[in-house]
Amino acid sequence: MGHCALLSLAVLFSVASSQFVPPYTEECRTGMYPPKGPTSRGGVGWYTVDLDLPPIKRWTALITDKKTELVTMIQAIKDLADAFVPSGRLIELVDITLPLMASTLPSPFGDEIKGIAVASGIPLGEVVLFNIFYEVFTVCTSVVAEDTKGNLIHGRNLDFGLFMGWDMKNKSWIISEMLKPLVVNLDFKRNNQTVFKSTNFAGYVGMLTGIKPHIFTLTMNERFSLDGGYIGILEWIFGNRDGMWMSFLTRSVLENAQSYEEAKTRLAQTKLLAPAYFILGGNSTGQGCIITRSRLLSLDVLEIDLKLGRWYVLETNYDPWKEPLFLDDRRTPGMACMNKTTQTNISLKTMYDVLSTKPVLNKLTTYTTLMQVSDGHLESYIRDCPNPCMPW
């Protein structure tokens, strides 16, 4: 469900409050790090995922800890679905049809999802639904920047839950709020050695944000297109399965690619179920890019180019060569704050400031992650956007 429907929503909010008349922006934030106060709930906890375990058992410890939150989250999705289809037929379809889909997913994802269903007691179809939502409902901001010493810094806001239940009383998106207690940092290990790290939602087996220490960093943003994720999912259900799920591809790349160039090639060339932006950072000067993807091929690769004065690349949810929708222009204020920060002063600290500036920070923002590839560092924070704040 893309931003094309934002116009009617904007009218709704502008009537309710002139504070929400787009574009709502503020002065670039400073001094936001270390995170404190009303915009941050603090740091995110860590869990280990042991890749040496059978896939069906890898998530048991995490899901045991987060079972209550996951059950609450999926019940909220069911309640929203019932509001759209009051007969309950939609959830009936989920419980009958989607469990069959789990067995069609590539290894190890199907078995991992089955293991999450067992550990949580949630019906398998509902866990599958939770895992495919992100193919079609994610909006984000991702930035890769190079400082004057050649260090690559990668930051992202993960925004999720657009049009998924607006809470008038609390002025928040119901699903966005439900997701925040599920945010975890994961250390994926094999032979007791870290393979990659990620910020994730408990119960979700794909990757949206991750780092392969000392090699590359990777985030994924949704790309709105008529040839979108719904079509790819329907094709998959009806047996055409030669495309790759976006978040399964990012996880596979984080797990298996051994260099920035290998990661870039795989992200650019693998056929997908849904269009996407892959934002990739490396470990050497000039290694940072936005890969704009259709389902079938790479449409563009925009790279850091210091000779052209391009010391960072920033992606929201619009093609870099096109103007963003004026109701949802997070790119312009984001770039303005990056330019104001300057290459000389960019750091994890100042990157957090940029990602804390409205509307880059908005009511959909669930977490902010900061990564520095040279020391394999990943840190993340659950976010809130105090009023007045744009609803997307």
QUIPE-V614606 format. One record per pair of residues at least 6 apart in sequence whose ideal C-beta (glycine too) atoms are under 7 Angstrom apart, sorted by sequence separation. I is the first residue (numbers start at 0). GAP is how many residues later the second one is. D is the distance in Angstrom with one decimal. If there is no record, write none. Layout:
BEGIN
I,GAP,D
I,GAP,D
END
This chain:
BEGIN
13,6,5.8
81,6,6.0
83,6,7.0
116,6,6.8
145,6,5.6
146,6,6.7
188,6,6.4
210,6,4.7
256,6,4.1
280,6,6.5
281,6,6.7
292,6,6.7
303,6,5.8
317,6,4.1
353,6,6.6
354,6,6.5
370,6,6.5
12,7,3.8
13,7,4.6
34,7,6.8
62,7,6.7
102,7,5.8
116,7,4.3
165,7,6.2
166,7,5.5
186,7,5.7
187,7,4.9
199,7,6.9
280,7,4.8
290,7,5.9
291,7,4.6
303,7,6.4
317,7,6.9
323,7,5.0
370,7,4.9
49,8,6.3
101,8,4.9
104,8,6.9
143,8,6.4
144,8,5.1
164,8,6.5
187,8,5.3
209,8,5.4
291,8,4.4
303,8,6.7
315,8,6.3
48,9,5.4
80,9,4.7
81,9,6.6
163,9,6.0
164,9,3.4
197,9,5.2
256,9,6.1
279,9,5.5
303,9,5.9
340,9,4.9
368,9,6.5
369,9,5.3
80,10,5.6
113,10,6.4
116,10,4.6
143,10,4.9
163,10,6.5
164,10,6.1
186,10,5.4
187,10,7.0
198,10,4.5
208,10,5.1
252,10,5.0
290,10,5.4
101,11,5.3
115,11,5.2
163,11,3.9
185,11,6.6
197,11,6.1
207,11,6.7
231,11,5.7
266,11,4.4
278,11,5.5
279,11,6.6
301,11,5.7
368,11,4.2
9,12,5.8
101,12,5.9
142,12,5.1
160,12,4.1
184,12,6.8
185,12,4.7
197,12,4.0
207,12,5.3
288,12,5.3
289,12,4.6
367,12,6.5
77,13,5.3
196,13,6.4
252,13,5.3
266,13,6.5
276,13,5.9
277,13,4.3
288,13,6.2
317,13,6.7
340,13,6.4
354,13,5.0
366,13,5.3
367,13,5.2
46,14,6.9
112,14,5.4
141,14,4.4
160,14,3.8
184,14,5.6
185,14,5.4
195,14,5.4
196,14,5.1
252,14,6.2
276,14,6.9
288,14,4.3
315,14,4.5
366,14,6.4
46,15,4.7
112,15,6.0
140,15,6.6
160,15,3.6
195,15,6.4
276,15,5.8
277,15,6.7
287,15,6.7
315,15,4.9
366,15,5.4
367,15,5.5
139,16,6.2
140,16,4.7
159,16,6.0
182,16,6.8
183,16,5.8
195,16,4.8
263,16,5.8
287,16,4.0
337,16,5.8
351,16,6.6
365,16,6.9
366,16,6.0
139,17,6.1
262,17,5.9
275,17,4.9
285,17,6.9
313,17,6.5
336,17,4.4
365,17,6.7
112,18,5.9
139,18,5.6
160,18,6.8
182,18,6.3
183,18,5.3
274,18,5.7
285,18,5.4
301,18,5.0
351,18,6.1
364,18,4.6
139,19,5.3
159,19,6.1
181,19,4.5
193,19,6.2
274,19,5.2
285,19,7.0
350,19,6.0
138,20,4.5
181,20,4.5
259,20,6.9
274,20,5.7
285,20,6.5
299,20,6.8
313,20,5.3
333,20,6.3
336,20,5.3
364,20,6.1
181,21,6.6
248,21,5.6
271,21,6.1
273,21,6.5
299,21,6.8
313,21,5.7
101,22,5.8
137,22,5.4
178,22,5.8
259,22,3.3
272,22,6.8
347,22,4.7
360,22,6.4
362,22,5.4
136,23,6.3
138,23,6.0
248,23,6.8
259,23,6.8
267,23,5.3
271,23,4.9
289,23,5.0
361,23,5.5
266,24,5.2
270,24,6.8
288,24,6.3
313,24,6.4
332,24,6.3
347,24,6.2
360,24,5.2
98,25,4.2
136,25,6.5
263,25,6.6
270,25,5.9
287,25,5.6
289,25,4.7
98,26,4.6
101,26,5.3
219,26,5.9
243,26,5.1
245,26,5.8
311,26,5.5
332,26,6.5
333,26,4.9
362,26,5.5
97,27,3.6
100,27,5.5
219,27,6.6
243,27,6.4
245,27,6.8
259,27,4.9
263,27,6.9
291,27,5.8
332,27,6.1
357,27,6.7
361,27,6.1
362,27,6.7
94,28,5.3
96,28,6.9
242,28,4.7
243,28,5.6
244,28,5.4
245,28,5.5
291,28,6.8
361,28,4.7
362,28,4.7
363,28,5.5
98,29,6.9
241,29,6.1
242,29,5.4
243,29,6.7
268,29,6.9
329,29,5.5
361,29,7.0
362,29,6.8
94,30,4.6
97,30,4.2
219,30,5.1
242,30,4.4
245,30,4.8
267,30,3.9
289,30,6.0
329,30,5.1
361,30,5.8
93,31,4.5
97,31,5.8
357,31,5.9
358,31,4.1
93,32,6.0
217,32,5.8
310,32,4.4
357,32,6.4
267,33,6.6
93,35,5.2
217,35,6.5
217,36,6.1
278,36,5.3
235,37,6.3
276,38,5.0
205,39,6.5
207,39,6.0
206,40,5.7
209,40,6.9
231,40,7.0
232,40,6.3
205,41,2.5
231,41,3.0
205,42,5.3
207,42,6.9
211,42,5.6
231,42,5.0
206,43,4.5
205,44,6.8
206,44,3.9
209,44,4.5
214,44,6.5
215,44,4.7
228,44,6.3
205,45,5.6
214,45,6.8
217,45,6.7
228,45,3.3
227,46,5.9
206,47,5.7
215,47,5.2
227,47,6.5
73,48,5.8
226,48,6.6
70,49,6.7
69,50,5.5
157,50,6.2
224,50,4.4
70,51,6.3
157,51,6.5
69,52,6.7
73,52,5.1
76,52,6.9
222,52,4.1
242,52,6.4
54,53,3.6
58,53,6.1
62,53,5.4
66,53,5.1
155,53,5.7
222,53,5.3
57,54,5.9
221,54,6.6
222,54,5.3
55,55,4.8
59,55,6.5
63,55,6.0
54,56,3.8
58,56,5.6
62,56,4.0
73,56,6.0
219,56,5.7
220,56,4.3
54,57,4.7
57,57,6.6
58,57,5.1
62,57,5.1
219,57,7.0
55,58,5.8
56,58,5.9
195,58,4.1
219,58,5.7
220,58,6.7
55,59,3.8
59,59,4.7
195,59,6.2
54,60,6.5
58,60,6.5
194,60,5.9
217,60,6.7
218,60,4.7
217,62,5.4
153,63,4.0
155,63,4.5
231,63,6.1
215,64,6.1
216,64,4.2
327,64,5.9
153,65,6.9
215,65,6.2
215,66,5.2
187,67,7.0
215,67,6.8
226,67,6.7
214,68,6.0
226,68,5.8
213,69,6.0
222,69,6.8
133,70,6.9
222,70,6.8
133,72,6.6
129,73,5.7
130,73,5.8
129,74,6.6
130,74,6.1
133,74,6.7
130,75,6.7
126,76,6.6
141,77,4.3
141,79,5.7
139,81,4.3
138,83,6.1
79,84,6.1
137,84,4.4
79,85,5.2
115,87,5.5
282,90,4.9
282,91,6.3
112,92,6.0
135,92,6.5
280,92,6.1
111,93,4.6
135,93,3.9
223,93,6.3
134,94,3.9
135,94,6.0
220,94,5.5
222,94,6.7
220,95,7.0
221,95,5.8
108,96,5.3
220,96,5.7
75,98,5.8
76,98,6.9
134,98,6.4
75,99,6.2
131,101,6.2
75,102,5.0
72,105,4.5
71,106,6.3
72,106,6.6
72,109,6.2
134,110,6.5
134,111,6.0
68,112,4.4
69,112,6.5
68,113,5.3
133,113,5.8
65,116,6.1
61,122,6.7
153,127,4.3
151,129,4.7
151,130,6.3
151,131,6.5
69,132,6.1
68,133,7.0
69,133,4.7
0,135,6.9
143,135,6.0
149,135,4.4
151,135,6.4
0,136,6.6
65,136,3.9
100,136,6.5
151,136,6.0
46,137,5.5
48,137,5.3
50,137,5.8
103,137,6.5
141,137,4.0
143,137,4.0
50,138,6.5
51,138,5.9
134,138,6.3
135,138,6.7
43,139,5.3
44,139,6.2
45,139,4.7
46,139,5.7
47,139,5.0
48,139,4.8
49,139,5.9
50,139,4.4
51,139,6.9
62,139,6.5
108,139,5.6
134,139,4.9
145,139,6.4
43,140,6.3
44,140,6.7
61,140,5.5
62,140,6.5
43,141,5.1
45,141,6.2
47,141,5.8
105,142,6.6
145,142,6.3
50,144,6.4
143,144,3.7
216,154,4.6
43,155,6.7
216,156,5.2
215,157,6.4
4,158,6.8
145,158,5.6
214,158,7.0
213,159,6.4
143,160,6.9
208,160,5.0
210,160,4.7
213,160,6.9
0,161,6.8
0,162,5.4
210,162,6.5
213,162,5.6
212,163,2.8
145,165,5.3
210,165,6.6
144,166,6.3
145,166,7.0
144,167,3.7
210,167,5.0
143,168,6.4
198,168,6.1
142,169,6.0
143,169,5.5
198,170,4.5
142,171,4.7
141,173,5.1
140,175,5.1
139,177,6.9
138,178,5.0
198,179,6.9
196,181,4.7
198,181,4.4
182,183,6.3
182,184,4.9
179,186,5.5
175,187,6.8
178,187,5.0
175,188,5.4
140,189,5.5
172,190,5.9
175,190,5.7
171,191,5.9
172,191,6.0
140,193,5.9
144,193,6.9
152,193,6.2
184,193,6.6
152,194,6.9
142,195,6.8
147,195,5.7
152,195,6.2
184,195,5.9
146,196,6.3
147,196,5.6
154,196,4.1
182,197,7.0
152,198,5.6
156,198,5.2
146,199,5.1
182,199,5.5
146,200,7.0
154,200,5.4
144,201,4.9
161,202,6.0
179,202,4.9
156,203,6.3
158,203,6.5
160,203,5.6
156,204,6.5
159,204,6.2
158,205,3.7
144,206,6.8
158,206,5.1
159,206,5.6
142,208,6.6
156,208,4.9
157,208,5.3
157,209,5.2
142,211,6.9
156,211,5.4
155,213,5.2
140,214,6.8
154,214,6.9
154,215,5.1
170,216,5.9
153,217,4.4
140,219,5.3
152,219,5.6
2,221,6.1
150,221,6.7
151,221,5.2
1,222,3.8
150,223,5.5
138,225,6.2
161,230,5.8
138,253,6.9
22,303,6.4
21,304,6.6
21,305,4.5
22,306,5.3
24,308,4.8
27,308,6.9
27,309,3.9
27,312,5.2
32,316,4.3
9,317,5.1
38,317,5.9
5,319,6.6
32,319,4.3
6,320,6.7
31,320,5.7
32,320,6.6
5,321,4.7
31,321,4.9
2,322,5.4
5,322,5.9
38,322,6.7
29,323,5.5
43,323,6.8
28,324,4.8
31,324,4.3
2,325,5.1
27,325,6.9
28,327,4.7
28,328,4.5
27,329,5.3
25,331,6.3
25,332,4.8
24,333,6.6
23,334,6.6
24,334,6.2
23,335,5.9
22,336,7.0
42,336,6.6
43,336,4.5
43,337,6.6
42,338,6.0
43,338,6.4
41,339,6.7
39,341,4.9
40,341,4.2
39,342,7.0
39,343,6.1
40,343,6.6
38,344,6.2
38,345,5.7
34,346,4.8
37,346,6.3
38,346,6.8
38,347,6.6
37,348,4.6
23,364,6.9
23,366,4.9
21,368,7.0
18,369,3.7
19,370,6.6
19,371,6.5
12,378,5.9
5,386,6.8
END
